[in-house]
């Protein structure tokens, strides 16, 4: 059964932010957050973005959503 590897997905999001030259504040502004706490939770693997925020990230990074999410099988 496939599941989202939250830790690996968070590491991937962190790497993509850096690779694309964005700052946390850029992601925060695009997602409409007042604070960056949710983004830090994503990067730590404590949470994953909602589908709406995943679409925003995919657009920012210029990749399809499945390049952001890391899936493992159990």
C-alpha positions in Angstrom: 0.0 0.0 0.0 1.5 3.4 -0.9 1.9 6.1 1.7 3.4 9.5 1.8 6.9 9.5 3.3 6.4 12.8 5.3 10.1 13.1 6.3 11.4 12.5 2.8 8.7 14.8 1.3 9.8 17.5 3.8 13.4 17.1 2.8 12.4 17.3 -0.8 10.4 20.5 -0.3 13.3 22.1 1.6 15.7 21.2 -1.2 13.4 22.5 -3.9 13.0 25.8 -2.1 16.8 26.2 -2.0 17.3 24.9 -5.5 14.8 27.3 -7.0 16.4 30.2 -5.0 13.3 30.9 -2.9 13.3 32.1 0.7 10.8 30.8 3.3 9.2 34.2 3.2 8.5 33.8 -0.6 6.7 30.5 0.1 4.9 32.1 3.0 3.6 35.0 0.9 2.5 32.7 -2.0 0.6 30.4 0.4 -1.0 33.4 2.2 0.4 32.5 5.6 0.8 35.0 8.4 3.7 33.1 9.9 6.1 30.5 8.4 5.3 27.8 11.0 3.4 25.6 8.6 6.4 25.6 6.1 8.8 24.6 8.8 6.5 21.8 9.8 6.5 20.6 6.1 10.3 20.7 6.0 10.6 18.7 9.2 8.2 16.1 8.0 5.7 16.9 10.8 3.0 17.7 8.3 2.4 17.8 4.5 0.9 20.7 2.6 -2.8 20.7 1.8 -3.6 19.9 -1.8 -4.2 23.7 -2.4 -0.7 24.5 -1.1 0.8 21.6 -3.0 -0.5 23.1 -6.2 1.0 26.4 -5.3 4.4 24.7 -4.5 4.3 22.8 -7.8 3.7 26.0 -9.7 6.5 27.8 -7.8 9.0 25.0 -8.4 7.8 24.4 -12.0 7.2 20.7 -11.4 4.2 18.3 -11.2 3.0 17.5 -7.7 4.3 13.9 -7.9 7.9 15.3 -8.1 7.3 16.9 -4.7 5.6 14.1 -2.8 7.8 11.0 -1.9 5.7 7.8 -1.8 6.8 4.6 -0.2 5.1 1.2 0.0 4.3 -0.7 3.1 
